[in-house]
């Protein structure tokens, strides 16, 4: 049990560090296309979290699954709102009479 917890924590810390470094290296012009890709990945995370949180009994796994659902949905909705706003900026404005 202790080895599994330590291995999970090591993976989490390494993934957090690598994710932070990768995000900091992205130029602003690539942010919106990468946000769309991030939305797709978050959608996959939502499906996985739904499977984890779908248990009948209330335990740590179910609680963590619900937290994962909430955070991934915030990311998905926020990403779609940002992408939609960026696309609205590129639409032609209607001519006024």
Order of alpha helices (4+ residues) and beta strands (2+ residues): alpha-alpha-alpha
